[in-house]
């Protein structure tokens, strides 16, 4: 009698749990959907356990086993629900992977487009810089070409002028040497002429002095020099008057 209330409560709880599971499975089978029930719960549905009733007439516990009758429709529905839930899980995972791949492809395409756009911009910038550098090189090359042509012409002119100068310098040196030589000859001849004239005049002076001594004629040297100087001045004045 002391164990009786505990056994009754235990069997009653097991019966309520079994009924609740059967109602839940029937409800899910009738509605045709198992998206809201986790797959773990559907896969781990507990099996029916035998119920042990208690005889109130006996003072001791009498255990009788009554096996539960299998319900083939419920079992088929549970299997179908399990297969359906697995298929839906696989489909969800497949759709999730496809969506991720789709988003990854979009991100990759965007990154490639941005990289391509940046590369194109850098290429355009590089071409513009190369074009500017080429323009500078062309301008410098043109200036260098003009200067080189002028330098070549100046070199030709310099070569011609140098040759002319060397020739003129050579002629000048030759002419100067010739002039110096001829000047020396002239001076030598002039000096020789003056010497001859002077010697002749000295001989004349000595001869005239001898003649004057023979004729006993005296000459005043101072008066003679004065007369000669006056005559020379008169000759100079006549020459100037003739030039005017």
Helices and strands as residue ranges (DSSP letters): H 4-31, H 39-43, E 51-52, E 65-66, H 72-215, H 221-243
